Amino acid sequence: ILNFQGSTHHIGVGSFSNMINIRDFGAVGDGITLDTAAVQKALDCCKKNGGTVVVPGGKTYKIGTIQIYSNTELYLESGAVLKQSDRIEDLRSISIVDKSNNETDIPSYINCEYNGKPAHYFIYATGENIRITGYGAIDGNESIYYGTETRYHIEGAWYPRTPLLYIENVDHFTITGVTLQNSAFWTLHMVGCRDVLVDGIRILNNLKLANCDGIDPDHCQNVRIQNCYIEAADDCIVLKTTEAEQKYGPTENVIISGCILESTSAAIKFGTESEGDFKNIIIEDCMIRNSNRGVALQLRDKGNIENVWIRNLMIYTRNFIDQYWGNAEGIYITAIERHKGRAFGKIHNVRLENIQITGESGVLIYGSQDGHIDGITLKDVSVDLVKNSKWPCDGYDIRPCDGDGLLKSPIYGVYMRNVNNVTMENVHSKAQEGFPYGGEIAEK
C-alpha cells in the first residue's frame, strides 16, 4: 500500500522502485482540463529506468495522444478514467485523414478495406516489457466520431477511425484487469507483438457503432487471450494479418480461452485482412451469446490458415440488420477471393469439437473455388435451429466479395461447398417447427 497526496493506492502487480503519480506533474482530473502534458511527463520519467505510472482513482483525465515506453507499467486505480479528448486535433496524426467516406458516401460496411495503419494514435506503445494494469478504465469518447445514426446502426463520420490502444512491435506485452470502453474503432490493436498476455479485461463498446472491434492481434506471435468479457460491434476478438504490417510475420501460436463474448457480427474471427498466414490457433471454453455470427475463419487475401482447434464452445446466434456481416452462422469457414481474379490462400487442418450451436443458422464451410479448403474435422457438433429474431432466415452471407454476397437458401445444420477431406463424427441438427430447414447436411 502506497500513499500519494493523502490517498491510498493498492498496486497488485509486484513491488516497484520507481512509482510515479500523474498528479505530481499537474494532472487535474476534472474531466474538462486537457491533462495530456502531465500524463506524458510522468511516462517520460520511465524512459531511462522504467517504472510504474499511477493514475489515481475517482477522477476522469481528458488526454490526447500519449506514448508508453519500454519497462513501463501504466496502472489505473479503481474509478480512474483516461478519456480521449473531444478534439481530434489533440491526437497525434500519422497521415492525412480521408473524410470522404462519410454519411453521404459509401458506408463502411461496404467500403471497408483497410491496410492496418491508423491515421491517428490515442494511446501508443512500442518497445519491450510494457504493461497496462489496474481496475480503472480507458475511454475512447466514441460520440465525437458519429456520422449517420439509425435505429440499429451508427456509421462513423469517416473510415478508418482512431484505435483506442495501438501497441506496435512490443516484446512481452501484458494488459490485465482494466476496462476499455466507448472505442470508435479497433479497441486493442496489437501489431507485430511477441509474447502477449491479455487477461481479465472488459471491453464495453456500443453495439450500434460499426468497426469498433474488441481485440485485434495483427502479425503477432505467442498470444494468450483469456478470461475476458467483451461487447463489441463489429467483432469481439479478431486475428489479422494486415497489408501495411507484413514485415512482422504471421499471426501464430495463439490461445483464446475462457471468454464471454457478444457481437453484432462475429464473436471470434480470422481476417478479413489476411495478407499473411495464421498458424497454430486454439479457441476453447468460450461462451458466445446474442451474436450475428459465432466463430468465423474469413480468408480473403493471399495468406493461409492452418492448424486450428476450436473446442468446447456454447454459441447462441441471431440474425440482425444487414449493415453487419453474418446471417447467424454459428461456425463460418470461407475462402473467397476479395475481388475476381485476385489471388487468395487456403484453409487447412481445422478441427471443430464439442460445440453446441443454438440459433438461426448452423455451420457454413464455403470455398468460392475448389482446392482452397481442405482437411476439416467436425466431432460432437450439435445444431439447434430456432427462430429468435424478427429478421428473415433466408440464406447465407459470404461478404466481403464481389456482388452482394447473400446466398438465398434453406438453412442446413452443415452447408458445404468446394470443401475437400471432411471428417464428421456425431454431428446432428434439428429445427423448430416452421423453421426454413433444409436438412442436416448439404454438399454442393
N, C-alpha and C positions, 0 to 999 in steps of 0.2 A: 504494500500500500504506500503510495507516494503522494505527497501533498504539494499542490501548486496553488498559490494565491488563495489559500484558505479552503480549497475544496479537496475532496478525497478522490483519488484516481486508482482504479484497480487495473493493473496490467497483467493479463492472463497468459502471456506467452514468454515466460522466462525472465531472466534478470539482465538488465541493460545498464551500461555505464554512462551512456550519453542520452539523457532524456530531455526532450525539447518541447516546450509548450508554446503553441502559436500565439497565445495571449501575451506572452512576454515580448512578442515582436509587433504588438499593436493590433492584433485581430479583435474586432469589436463583437461580431456575432449577433447583430441585431436584425439580420435578415434583409437589411437595406444597404448598409455600407459595403463597398467593394473591398473585400479582405484579401485579394489576390497577392498583393505585395507582401503582406505579413506572413501568409502561409508559405509563399515561396522562399522567403528569407529563412524560415525555420527549416525547410527542406534543404536549403543550400548549406546549412550548418553540418549536414551529414555527408556532403560531397567528399570530404577528405577521409574521415574516420568512421563514417556510418553512425547509426543511432536510431532512436525512436522519436517520431514527431507525434505529439499527443494533441488531439482535437477535443477540448473539454466538452462535457455533456450539457444538455439543456439549452443549447443555442444553435441558431442557423447562421452559417457563414457563407455569404454570397461571394463567389470567386469566378474569375475567368480561367484561362489555361494555367495549369501548374505542371511541373515535371518532378518525378521521383527518380532518385539516383541509386546506384549500387549500394548494397549493405544498409538499406534503409527500410524501416517499418513505419507505415502510416497507421496510427492507432486511433480509432474513433470511439470515444466513450458512448455509453448508452444515452440516447437523446441528442447526440451531436449530429448535425446535418451539414454536409458540404453541398451547396446548391449552386448549379450553374447560373451565371449572370443572365439577366434579362436581355443583354445586348450581345449580339453576335460579334460586334467589334471588340469585345473583351476576350475573345478566343484567338489563339494563335492560328493564323492561316498558313497552310502549306501549298495551296493552289487557289485559283480563282473559282468561286462557287458559281456554277451554272444554274441560274434560277429559271431557265426556260421551261423546265418540266414542272409547271405549277398547275393550279386548279383549272386553268383554261386549256391545258395541253394534254398530251397522252399521260394517263395515270401511271403511277409507278408499278402497279401490279401487272401492267402490260409491258411498259418500257422500264425494265428493272436491271439492265445489265450494268455490272459494277466490277471494276478491276481490283477492288480491295483496298485502295488507298484513299482515305478520307480527305475531305477538303479542309477540315479544321480539327484541332485537338481540343479536348477538355482536360482530362487527366491523362498524362502521358508518362510512360516509364520505359527505361531501357538500361541494360547493364546486367548485374547479377545479384542474387540474394536479396530480392525485393519482396516485401510483404505488405499486404493491406489487411488489417485485422480489427477486431473490436465488435461493438454492438450498436454502433450508430448507423447512419445512412448517407449514401451519396445520391443526389437528386439531379436529374437531367433537365428539369424545367421544360418539359415537353411542349407546353402550350405555345411557346414562342415560335414553334415550327409549324403550327397548324395551317393547312390550306383549306380545301373544301371539306366540310363535315356533314355527313348524312346520319341517318338513324343508326346504321351499323358500321360505318367506316369513316375514318379520317384520313384524308390524303395530305401528306406533308407538303409544305409550301415549295420545297424543291427536293431533289434527289441527286446524290446521296447526302444525308444529313450528318450530324456530328455524333460519333460514338461516345458513350459515357466514359469508358476506360479503353484506352488504346495502349496495349502492352506489347512492345516490339523488341525482339532479339534479347530476351532475358533468359539467363540460366538460373534455374531454381526460383520460380515464382510461386508465391503462396497467397491465396486470398481466403479468409475464413471469417465466419460469423456475421459479417456486415450485411446490410440491406442495400440493394441497388434498385432505384425506383425512378419512374417517370422518364425513362430514356426515350428519345425521339428516334433513335436508330440503334444499331447493334450495341448492346449494353456492355458486354465484356468481350472485346475483340482482342485476342491474343495471337500475334503473328510472329512466326519464327522463334517460338519459345521452346525451351527444353527443360524437362523436369518441372511439371506444373501440378500443383495441388489446389483444387477448388473444393472447399469442404464447408458444408453447413451454411451456405449463403442463401438469402432470399432475393428473388428478383420479382418486383411488383410493377409491371408495366400496364399501360392502357390497352385493353383488348380490342379497341377500335382503331388504334393508330398503326398503320401499316409499317412494316420493315423494322420494328423495334425488337429484333431477336434478343434472346437471353444471353447465351454463352456461345462464342464463336472461336474455337481453336482453329487456326489457319496456318498450314505448314508447320504444325507443332509436333513434337515428339515426347513420348513418355508422360502422358497426361492422365491424371485421376480427377474425375468429377463425381462427387459423392455427397449424399445426404442433403441435397438442395431442394428448395421449393420454388417453382418458377411459374409465373403467369405472364404470357407474352404474346404479342402479335408482331410478326408472323409466327416464328418458330422459337421453341424454348432452348434447345441445345443443337447447334449446327456445326458439323465438321466441314471445313472448307479447305480448298487449295486454290487461292485466287491468282489471277494472272499477274498482278503487279509484284507479287512477293515470291515468285518461283525460286529465287536464289536460296530460300530457306529449306528446300527439300520437301519430302512428303509429309502428310499427316499420318502418324503411325504410332502404334503401341499406346492405345487409349482404352481406359476402362471408365464406363459410366454406370454408376450403381446407386441404388437406394434413394432415387429421386421421385418426387411427386410433381407432375407437370400438367399444365393446362394451356392450350394454344388455340388460336384461330386458324392456324394452318397445321404444320407438323410439330409434334412434341419433340421428336428427335429426328434429325435429317442429316444426310450427307449431300453436299452440294448446295444449290445447283452449280456454284462456282467450283469446277472440278478440273482445273488445268494440270494438276499434279495427282499423284497416287494417294490412295487411302489404304493402309495395310494394318492388319493385326488389331482388330477392334472388338471389344467385349461390351455388350449392353445387357445389364441384368438387374433383376429385383426392383423394377420400377413400376409405379402406378401412373397411368395416363388417363386423364379424365376430361370430358367435355371438349374434345379436340376435333378439328376438322380432318385430321389425319393422325395416325399413331406414329409409326417409325417409317421413314422414307429414305431409301437409297436412290438418289435422284442424279444420275450421271448424265451430263450434257456436253462435256468437253473432252479433251484428249487424255485425261487421267484415267486410271483404273481403280477399281475397288476389289480387294481380295482379302480373304481370311477374316470373316466377320461372324461372330457368335452373338445371337440375340436370344435370351432365355429368361424365363420366369417373369413374364410381364402380364399385367392386367390392363387392358386397353378398352376405354369407353369412348366411342366416337359419335359425332352427329354432323349432319350437313349444315352448311352455312352459306351466306351470300357469296357470289362468285368473285368478289374482289379478293378473296383469299383462296389460294390453290388448295384443291382437295375436294373429294366427294365422299368423305368419311371412311376412306380406306384405312383399315387397321394396320396392315403391313403393305408397303408400297415400294416395289423394286422396279425401276425403269432405267433403261439405257436407250437414249434417243438423241440424235444429232440436234444441236441447238438450232441450226439452220440447215436447210437442204444442201448437201454437197460438202458439208464441213465434217472433218474427221472427229470421231469420238471413240472413247475407250471401251473397256469390257468390265463386267462384273463376274467374279469367280469365287467359288467356295464360300457360300453363305449358309449358315445353319440356324434354323429357327426352331426353338424347342420350349415346350411348356408355356404356351401363350394362349390366353383367353381374350377373345375379341367380342365385344358386345356393342352393337350399333347398327348403322345404316349401310355398311359395306364390310367386306372381308379382306382377302388377300389379293393384291394385283401384282403380277410379275409380267412385265411388258418390255419387249425389245422391238424397236422400230425396224430392225434388220436381224436376220439370223446370225448367230455366232458371237453376239455381244453379251449374252447372259448364259452362264454355264456352271453347273455344279451347285444346285440348290437343294437343301435338305429341310423338310418340314416334319417334325415329330411332336406328337401330343399338342396339336393345334386345334382349338375349338372356336367356332364362329357362330354367334347367336345374332341373327339379323332381326332387328326390331325398328319400328318407325318411332323416332323420338324427336323430330323437328318438323317445322312447317314447310321445309324446302323439299323439292322433289327428289326421289331416288330413281334416277333415270339413266345412270351410266357411270363412266369413269373419267377422271380428269388427268391428262398427261402433260399439262403445261409445265414449263415453258417449251414451246416448239412452234414451228411454222403452222399457221392455221389457228383455229380457235381452241384446239386441244381437248375438246369434250367429246367422248365416245358414247353414243347412245347404246344402251344395252340393259337387259335384265341384270340383276345383281346375283353373283355366284359366291359360294364360300371361298373358292380359289379360282381366279381367272388368269390364264397364262397365254402369252403369245410370243413366239420366237424364243423359246427357252429350251436349253439342252441339258440333259443329265439331271433330271429331277427325281429325288427320292422322297416318298411320303410314307409315314407310319403313324397310324392313329390320328388321322386328320378328318374332322367331322364338321358339318354345319347344319343348322336348322333355321327356319324362318317363321316369324309371326304370321298368323293367318291374314291374308290380304296383302302381304308384302310382295313386291315385284321380284320374286325369287326365280333364278334360272336353274338352280341345282347346286350340287356340292362342288363340282369341278368343271371348268370349261377350258379346253385346249384349242387354240386357234392356229 
